[in-house]
Every structure is written in C-alpha cells, then in structure tokens.
C-alpha cells in the first residue's frame, strides 16, 4: 500500500477493510472472532478497541497455514471454523452462510471463483466434480495454469479436523511457507468431502494489495449500495456519483442528485429531495424536505416539508420542526426551531430556542459564548428579528416582538413591542479620509 498504516486499516466506505470482514463474521453469528495480526498489530488492535474480539500474534511470517495455527490453541474442537482474509472487504455474509451449510454434515468447504485472469492465484483441482486439491501459481504445471477456477483462500471445516491438518502441513515448496491451501489436499486424502462453493462474482472476493485496488473496491461497494436502494425505488441522477459511507434508509419517491455523500446513519423520509454537492451525516430528514445544493448537515433532524440551503450548515443538535426554512449561508447549532419559522440569510443561530412563525433577518447572530460558558437565546412565537442584529445571550425575545435592524440586544425584549438598540447616528462635517504619506 506504500503507507505506514497497516493494510487492513485502509478504509472502504470510511470503514477499515478489516471492519467489513468482522461485520461479515458477525453476520453469520460468529461466537468467537479471532484476528491474526503481525505488522503494526498494536494499531490494528487500537482501531478495534471496545469490540469483543480475540487477538493472536503471528510473530514470524511463515505463510497462511502458519497464521491460522496461531488462532487454534484456544479453539474448542467442537467449533466450526471459517477462515476469512482481512483484505477482502466485499465478501457477503450470505456467501459465508452457504459455506457453513455445506459443512453441516462434517464436510469441508473452500470458497472459489472463476477468474478471467487467474494468474498469481492458486488453482482448484477437481476430480469427478469434487475438489481434491489446490496448487499455487509458482508450483503449478502448464496444464494446471490453464485452470480458471481459483481458490479465494476462505475455508470452512470443523476445528478438530483443522487442527489435525495444520499439524501435518509442511513447507516443502518454492516459497518455504506453510500453505493453508494444502489443507484441501489433506482433507480429500482423508476421505472428507470438500465442497467448492463459488462466490457470486470476482468482485465479491477481490483482495486489496494497492491503492488502485482499494479505489476499485470503494466503487464496487458504492455501486452495490446504490443499486440496492434503486431496487427499493430511490431515484439517483447518476448512480456513479453518490457515496454512502454508512447506512442510508429512504422512504418512497426520494431523489438524490449528484455528488451527495452520506455518512453514519442517515434516514430520508418520503419525497425528500437532495440536490447536488451535499454532505449529510447522522441525520434524519422528514417527509417532503428539500436540501438545496452545497449544504453540510450533521447530527440534525427536520420535521416535514423543510427547506434547507443552498450553502447552509446544520451542526449537531439542530432540530427543525415542520415547514422551517434555513436559507443560504446560515449555520444552526444546538438549537430548536419551531413550525413555520424562517432563517433565510447569512445568519448564525447557536444554543437557541426559536418559536413558531418567527422571521430572522439577514446577518443575525446569537452571541452565545462569553469566553467560558455557552448561554441560550429564547425567541417567542411570531417574533420578527431585523437584519444585522446581535442577540447577546442569555436573552429572551417575547412573543410577537419586533427587533429593529442593527440592534444589539442584551436585555429582555418585551412581547408585542418594537425594541431598538442602536448608537446615535452622527455626521462629522469637514472630516477627511486619511491618506498615505
């Protein structure tokens, strides 16, 4: 990867590729997930702190068979073992489940795929349709290199059987390594049926070894996620120009324009429309909401039929009720805005509670921070806040109050009254603008 970061920590859809593999294991209800690690294993463990995982160090890199040996001493004989690879983030839990099902009667299973170009991969050797072995590229004959079916590396069998086969592995090959793939021949030699379970596609079992393959995996995963949403009726202007880096759930008749990025857990209600160039993270947008272009929304919720943007930012704790409008170059943080209120232009609302049908003029600022603590601003229903107003919290504006443009309000503004707080306007005769020497 030409990076100081361990390969399995490079991200696909903003999750370490090893995280996708762990999720796959959890998807088949794995009771024990053991990660065999080597290079920079401390960083890998730190990245997965808090998860229930078992760790096994492979101090010497002596091959894949040797790696699996490190995980086996604590493994109960009665367990079923599935071996997955940390650089294969696209493998589906349903495919692993097919392997487990095939092994239910004491058989073994290897995951294979028909490759367009099998160069560099171990070839699957079959006899009368049954898998009897695997041969690596460097050890294969010319005839064996013509085989298209390759071994992906994923394997399934009982723990007791696997321990026996691992003990019998040798490193008598050109690499001087203990190949996990040699287990296939040992199993077949013992009369165990080895099922060749074919993956759904080469894409599903691709391994990642460089940044080019990492980018290919990213696009493949994004394509899968978008196609799944389109099957449920979600509309996309261009499916290739959307990134879902978490979970995205959508109601009916949702439309998503180009260059939309969704991170964390995002939920879009019926008839939501997301225009171009938006980033939405960990937010819930209710039915009928429109997000105009170039907005940044994080940790926010909206009621129905809201309108946001363009160029708006909703920060964590922004809670909009129904029919709220947040216009261009407006920032909302840790504030509630009730039904029908409008904050249209060039405004910062932080730590505030705004009532129903309030209009906030351009250039308004809630001055919520005194240098040490945050304070709240409260604006009653039907209030009208003029342009270029500073609301110095803690402060309260009463219901139906009007605040004159250019005011700095630091004391309560009474309900149903006009409050103005401006310096006296002065014109100085004979004043001249300074000039340079």
C-alpha positions as CSV (number, residue, x, y, z in Angstrom):
1,X,0.0,0.0,0.0
2,X,3.1,2.3,0.3
3,X,1.8,3.5,3.6
4,X,2.8,3.4,7.3
5,X,-0.8,2.3,8.0
6,X,-1.4,-1.4,8.2
7,X,-3.2,-2.6,5.1
8,X,-6.3,-3.8,6.8
9,X,-6.9,-0.4,8.3
10,X,-7.2,1.3,4.9
11,X,-10.8,2.3,4.6
12,X,-13.5,1.3,2.2
13,X,-16.6,3.5,2.6
14,X,-14.9,5.1,5.6
15,X,-14.6,1.8,7.4
16,X,-11.4,-0.2,7.8
17,X,-11.4,-3.1,5.4
18,X,-11.0,-5.4,8.4
19,X,-14.1,-3.9,9.8
20,X,-16.1,-5.1,6.8
21,X,-14.7,-8.6,7.3
22,X,-15.6,-8.5,11.1
23,X,-19.1,-7.4,10.1
24,X,-19.3,-10.4,7.7
25,X,-18.4,-12.8,10.5
26,X,-20.9,-11.2,12.8
27,X,-23.5,-11.6,10.0
28,X,-23.3,-15.4,10.5
29,X,-23.5,-15.1,14.3
30,X,-19.9,-16.0,14.9
31,X,-19.4,-16.7,18.6
32,X,-15.6,-16.2,18.5
33,X,-13.8,-13.9,16.1
34,X,-10.1,-14.2,16.2
35,X,-7.8,-11.7,14.4
36,X,-4.4,-13.0,13.5
37,X,-2.1,-10.0,13.3
38,X,1.5,-9.2,12.5
39,X,2.8,-5.8,11.2
40,X,1.7,-2.9,13.4
41,X,-0.7,-5.1,15.2
42,X,-0.9,-2.5,18.0
43,X,-2.5,-0.1,15.7
44,X,-5.0,-2.7,14.4
45,X,-6.0,-3.6,18.0
46,X,-6.4,0.1,18.9
47,X,-8.7,0.7,15.9
48,X,-11.0,-2.1,17.2
49,X,-10.9,-1.3,20.9
50,X,-14.2,-1.9,22.5
51,X,-15.2,-4.8,20.2
52,X,-15.3,-8.3,21.5
53,X,-12.5,-9.9,19.5
54,X,-9.7,-12.3,20.2
55,X,-6.2,-11.5,19.1
56,X,-3.4,-13.8,18.0
57,X,0.1,-12.7,17.1
58,X,1.9,-14.2,14.1
59,X,5.4,-13.1,15.1
60,X,7.1,-14.7,12.1
61,X,5.5,-14.6,8.6
62,X,5.7,-18.2,7.6
63,X,2.7,-18.5,5.4
64,X,-1.1,-18.6,5.7
65,X,-1.2,-22.0,7.2
66,X,1.2,-20.8,9.9
67,X,-1.0,-17.8,10.5
68,X,-4.1,-19.9,11.2
69,X,-2.1,-22.1,13.6
70,X,-1.7,-19.1,15.9
71,X,-5.5,-18.9,16.3
72,X,-6.2,-22.5,17.0
73,X,-4.8,-23.4,20.5
74,X,-7.8,-21.7,22.3
75,X,-10.3,-23.0,19.8
76,X,-12.7,-25.8,21.1
77,X,-12.6,-28.9,19.0
78,X,-16.4,-28.9,18.6
79,X,-16.4,-25.4,16.9
80,X,-16.9,-24.9,13.2
81,X,-14.1,-22.7,11.8
82,X,-14.4,-20.2,9.0
83,X,-11.2,-18.6,7.8
84,X,-11.5,-15.2,6.1
85,X,-8.9,-12.7,4.9
86,X,-8.6,-9.2,6.4
87,X,-8.1,-7.6,3.0
88,X,-11.4,-8.9,1.4
89,X,-14.0,-6.3,2.4
90,X,-16.7,-7.2,-0.1
91,X,-17.4,-10.7,1.0
92,X,-21.1,-11.2,1.9
93,X,-22.4,-13.0,4.9
94,X,-24.8,-14.9,2.7
95,X,-21.9,-16.5,0.9
96,X,-20.2,-17.5,4.2
97,X,-23.5,-19.0,5.3
98,X,-23.5,-21.2,2.1
99,X,-20.1,-22.5,3.2
100,X,-21.3,-23.2,6.7
101,X,-24.4,-25.0,5.3
102,X,-22.2,-27.2,3.1
103,X,-20.1,-28.2,6.1
104,X,-23.0,-29.1,8.4
105,X,-22.5,-32.9,7.9
106,X,-18.8,-33.0,8.7
107,X,-17.6,-32.0,5.3
108,X,-15.3,-29.1,4.4
109,X,-15.8,-26.2,2.0
110,X,-13.5,-23.9,0.1
111,X,-14.7,-20.6,-1.5
112,X,-13.8,-20.4,-5.2
113,X,-14.5,-18.2,-8.2
114,X,-14.0,-18.5,-11.9
115,X,-11.4,-15.8,-12.8
116,X,-11.0,-14.1,-16.1
117,X,-7.3,-13.9,-15.5
118,X,-6.2,-16.5,-12.9
119,X,-2.5,-15.5,-12.9
120,X,-1.0,-15.4,-9.5
121,X,-3.8,-17.4,-7.8
122,X,-4.0,-20.9,-6.5
123,X,-5.9,-23.2,-8.9
124,X,-8.6,-25.5,-7.7
125,X,-8.1,-29.2,-8.7
126,X,-11.2,-31.2,-9.2
127,X,-11.8,-34.9,-9.8
128,X,-15.3,-36.0,-10.9
129,X,-16.5,-32.6,-9.8
130,X,-15.1,-32.9,-6.3
131,X,-12.4,-30.7,-5.0
132,X,-9.3,-32.8,-4.3
133,X,-6.6,-30.1,-4.0
134,X,-5.1,-26.7,-4.7
135,X,-1.9,-25.8,-6.5
136,X,-0.2,-22.4,-6.2
137,X,0.9,-20.5,-9.3
138,X,4.6,-21.0,-8.7
139,X,4.2,-24.7,-8.2
140,X,1.7,-25.3,-11.0
141,X,2.3,-27.2,-14.2
142,X,1.5,-25.6,-17.5
143,X,-1.7,-27.6,-17.7
144,X,-2.7,-26.6,-14.2
145,X,-2.1,-22.9,-15.0
146,X,-4.9,-23.2,-17.7
147,X,-7.5,-23.8,-15.0
148,X,-9.8,-20.8,-14.4
149,X,-11.3,-21.7,-11.1
150,X,-9.2,-20.2,-8.3
151,X,-9.0,-20.5,-4.6
152,X,-10.1,-17.3,-2.8
153,X,-8.5,-18.5,0.5
154,X,-11.7,-18.7,2.5
155,X,-12.1,-22.2,4.0
156,X,-14.6,-23.9,6.4
157,X,-14.4,-27.1,8.4
158,X,-14.6,-28.4,12.0
159,X,-11.9,-27.2,14.4
160,X,-10.9,-30.7,15.3
161,X,-10.2,-31.6,11.7
162,X,-8.4,-28.3,11.0
163,X,-6.1,-28.8,13.9
164,X,-5.1,-32.2,12.6
165,X,-4.5,-31.0,9.1
166,X,-2.5,-28.0,10.3
167,X,-0.2,-30.3,12.2
168,X,0.5,-32.2,9.1
169,X,1.4,-29.2,6.9
170,X,4.9,-28.9,5.5
171,X,6.8,-26.1,4.0
172,X,8.2,-28.2,1.1
173,X,7.5,-25.7,-1.6
174,X,9.3,-23.0,-3.6
175,X,8.3,-20.3,-1.0
176,X,9.3,-22.3,2.0
177,X,6.0,-21.5,3.6
178,X,3.1,-23.4,5.2
179,X,0.3,-23.0,2.8
180,X,-3.2,-23.1,4.2
181,X,-4.3,-24.2,0.7
182,X,-2.5,-27.6,1.3
183,X,-5.2,-28.4,3.8
184,X,-7.6,-29.1,0.9
185,X,-5.4,-32.0,-0.3
186,X,-5.1,-33.4,3.2
187,X,-8.8,-33.2,3.7
188,X,-9.5,-35.0,0.4
189,X,-6.8,-37.6,1.2
190,X,-8.6,-38.4,4.5
191,X,-11.8,-39.0,2.6
192,X,-13.5,-35.8,3.7
193,X,-15.7,-34.2,1.0
194,X,-14.5,-30.7,0.1
195,X,-17.2,-28.6,-1.4
196,X,-16.2,-25.9,-3.9
197,X,-18.6,-23.1,-3.1
198,X,-18.4,-20.5,-5.8
199,X,-18.7,-16.8,-4.9
200,X,-21.2,-14.6,-6.7
201,X,-18.6,-12.7,-8.6
202,X,-14.8,-12.0,-8.7
203,X,-15.7,-8.6,-7.3
204,X,-17.0,-10.1,-4.1
205,X,-13.8,-11.9,-3.3
206,X,-11.3,-9.4,-4.5
207,X,-8.3,-8.9,-2.3
208,X,-6.7,-5.4,-1.9
209,X,-3.0,-5.0,-2.3
210,X,-2.6,-1.4,-3.5
211,X,-4.3,1.9,-3.7
212,X,-5.7,1.2,-7.2
213,X,-7.5,-1.9,-5.9
214,X,-8.7,0.0,-2.8
215,X,-10.3,2.5,-5.1
216,X,-11.9,-0.3,-7.2
217,X,-13.3,-1.8,-4.0
218,X,-14.7,1.5,-3.0
219,X,-16.6,2.0,-6.3
220,X,-17.8,-1.6,-6.2
221,X,-19.2,-1.3,-2.7
222,X,-20.8,2.1,-3.6
223,X,-22.4,0.6,-6.7
224,X,-23.8,-2.3,-4.6
225,X,-25.4,0.1,-2.1
226,X,-26.9,2.4,-4.7
227,X,-28.3,-0.5,-6.7
228,X,-29.9,-1.9,-3.6
229,X,-31.6,1.4,-3.0
230,X,-32.7,1.8,-6.6
231,X,-34.4,-1.6,-6.3
232,X,-36.4,-0.1,-3.5
233,X,-37.5,2.8,-5.6
234,X,-34.9,5.5,-4.7
235,X,-34.1,7.8,-7.7
236,X,-30.5,8.9,-8.5
237,X,-29.4,11.5,-11.0
238,X,-26.2,9.5,-11.6
239,X,-25.7,6.3,-9.5
240,X,-21.9,6.5,-10.1
241,X,-21.7,9.9,-8.3
242,X,-23.0,9.1,-4.9
243,X,-21.1,7.9,-1.8
244,X,-22.8,6.0,1.1
245,X,-20.3,5.7,3.9
246,X,-22.6,4.2,6.5
247,X,-26.3,3.3,6.4
248,X,-28.9,5.2,4.3
249,X,-32.6,4.4,4.6
250,X,-35.1,6.0,2.3
251,X,-38.9,6.3,2.1
252,X,-40.8,6.4,-1.2
253,X,-40.1,8.8,-4.0
254,X,-36.8,10.0,-2.7
255,X,-34.5,11.7,-5.2
256,X,-30.7,12.2,-4.8
257,X,-28.7,14.3,-7.2
258,X,-25.0,14.1,-8.0
259,X,-22.1,14.3,-5.5
260,X,-24.1,13.5,-2.5
261,X,-22.2,12.0,0.4
262,X,-24.0,10.2,3.3
263,X,-22.0,9.2,6.4
264,X,-23.0,7.4,9.6
265,X,-26.7,6.7,10.0
266,X,-28.9,8.8,7.7
267,X,-32.7,8.4,7.2
268,X,-34.7,10.2,4.5
269,X,-38.5,10.3,4.6
270,X,-40.9,10.1,1.7
271,X,-40.5,12.7,-1.1
272,X,-37.2,14.0,0.3
273,X,-35.1,15.7,-2.4
274,X,-31.3,16.0,-2.0
275,X,-29.8,18.3,-4.6
276,X,-26.1,18.3,-5.7
277,X,-23.0,18.5,-3.6
278,X,-24.4,17.8,-0.2
279,X,-22.8,16.1,2.8
280,X,-25.3,14.6,5.2
281,X,-24.0,12.8,8.4
282,X,-26.0,11.1,11.2
283,X,-29.2,13.0,10.4
284,X,-32.9,12.3,9.9
285,X,-34.8,14.4,7.4
286,X,-38.6,14.0,7.5
287,X,-41.0,13.7,4.5
288,X,-41.0,16.5,1.9
289,X,-37.8,18.1,3.0
290,X,-35.6,19.7,0.3
291,X,-31.9,20.1,0.7
292,X,-30.6,22.6,-1.9
293,X,-27.0,22.4,-3.2
294,X,-23.8,22.6,-1.2
295,X,-25.1,22.1,2.3
296,X,-23.3,20.4,5.3
297,X,-25.7,18.6,7.6
298,X,-24.5,16.7,10.7
299,X,-26.4,15.4,13.7
300,X,-29.6,17.2,12.7
301,X,-33.3,16.4,12.4
302,X,-36.0,18.1,10.5
303,X,-39.8,17.9,10.5
304,X,-41.9,17.7,7.4
305,X,-41.6,20.0,4.4
306,X,-38.5,21.9,5.5
307,X,-36.3,23.7,3.0
308,X,-32.5,23.9,3.6
309,X,-29.9,25.8,1.7
310,X,-28.2,26.4,-0.6
311,X,-24.9,26.7,1.3
312,X,-26.4,26.0,4.7
313,X,-24.8,24.2,7.6
314,X,-26.8,22.3,10.3
315,X,-24.5,21.2,13.1
316,X,-25.2,18.6,15.8
317,X,-28.3,19.4,17.9
318,X,-30.1,21.4,15.2
319,X,-33.7,20.4,15.4
320,X,-36.1,21.8,12.9
321,X,-39.9,21.4,13.2
322,X,-42.3,21.3,10.2
323,X,-42.1,23.9,7.4
324,X,-38.9,25.5,8.6
325,X,-36.8,27.3,6.1
326,X,-33.0,27.7,6.6
327,X,-31.5,29.7,3.8
328,X,-28.2,30.4,2.2
329,X,-25.1,30.8,4.3
330,X,-26.9,30.1,7.5
331,X,-25.4,28.0,10.4
332,X,-27.6,26.3,13.0
333,X,-26.0,24.7,16.1
334,X,-27.7,23.0,19.1
335,X,-30.9,24.9,18.5
336,X,-34.6,24.2,18.1
337,X,-36.7,26.0,15.5
338,X,-40.5,25.6,15.7
339,X,-43.1,25.3,12.9
340,X,-43.0,27.7,10.1
341,X,-40.1,29.8,11.1
342,X,-37.5,31.2,8.7
343,X,-33.8,31.9,9.0
344,X,-33.1,32.9,5.4
345,X,-29.7,34.6,5.0
346,X,-26.2,34.9,6.4
347,X,-27.0,34.1,10.0
348,X,-25.6,32.1,12.9
349,X,-28.1,30.5,15.4
350,X,-26.4,28.7,18.3
351,X,-27.8,27.5,21.6
352,X,-31.2,28.9,20.8
353,X,-34.9,28.1,21.0
354,X,-37.0,29.8,18.4
355,X,-40.7,29.6,18.4
356,X,-43.3,29.3,15.7
357,X,-43.6,31.6,12.6
358,X,-40.5,33.6,13.6
359,X,-38.6,35.5,10.9
360,X,-34.9,36.0,11.5
361,X,-33.3,38.7,9.3
362,X,-30.0,38.6,7.4
363,X,-26.8,38.9,9.4
364,X,-28.3,38.0,12.8
365,X,-26.0,36.4,15.4
366,X,-26.8,34.7,18.7
367,X,-23.8,35.7,20.8
368,X,-23.9,32.5,22.8
369,X,-20.3,32.2,24.2
370,X,-18.9,34.5,26.9
371,X,-15.4,33.0,26.6
372,X,-16.1,30.4,29.3
373,X,-19.7,29.2,29.1
374,X,-22.4,28.9,26.5
375,X,-25.8,30.6,27.1
376,X,-29.2,30.2,25.4
377,X,-31.3,32.6,23.5
378,X,-35.1,32.3,23.5
379,X,-37.3,33.8,20.8
380,X,-41.1,33.7,21.2
381,X,-43.7,32.8,18.6
382,X,-44.3,35.3,15.8
383,X,-41.2,37.5,16.7
384,X,-39.5,39.4,13.9
385,X,-35.8,39.9,14.1
386,X,-34.4,42.6,11.8
387,X,-31.2,42.4,9.8
388,X,-27.8,42.7,11.4
389,X,-29.0,42.0,15.0
390,X,-26.8,40.7,17.8
391,X,-28.6,38.8,20.5
392,X,-26.3,38.6,23.5
393,X,-27.2,35.5,25.5
394,X,-28.7,34.8,27.9
395,X,-31.5,36.8,26.5
396,X,-35.2,36.4,25.7
397,X,-37.3,38.0,23.0
398,X,-41.0,37.9,23.7
399,X,-43.9,36.6,21.6
400,X,-44.7,38.9,18.7
401,X,-41.8,41.2,19.5
402,X,-40.0,43.1,16.8
403,X,-36.3,43.9,16.9
404,X,-35.1,46.8,14.8
405,X,-32.3,46.2,12.3
406,X,-28.8,46.8,13.6
407,X,-29.7,46.3,17.2
408,X,-27.6,44.7,19.9
409,X,-30.0,43.2,22.4
410,X,-28.6,42.2,25.8
411,X,-31.8,42.6,27.9
412,X,-35.2,41.0,27.6
413,X,-37.3,42.4,24.6
414,X,-41.0,42.7,25.7
415,X,-43.7,40.8,23.8
416,X,-45.6,42.7,21.1
417,X,-43.3,45.7,21.2
418,X,-40.6,47.2,19.0
419,X,-37.2,47.1,20.6
420,X,-34.3,49.1,19.1
421,X,-30.8,49.4,20.5
422,X,-28.6,51.5,18.2
423,X,-25.9,54.1,18.8
424,X,-26.9,57.6,17.9
425,X,-26.1,58.5,14.3
426,X,-23.6,61.3,14.0
427,X,-22.2,63.1,10.9
428,X,-18.9,65.0,11.2
429,X,-18.6,68.0,8.9
430,X,-15.2,68.6,7.4
431,X,-13.8,65.1,8.2
432,X,-11.3,63.9,5.7
433,X,-10.3,60.4,4.9
434,X,-6.7,59.5,5.9
435,X,-4.1,59.3,3.1
436,X,-0.8,57.6,2.8
437,X,2.4,59.6,3.3
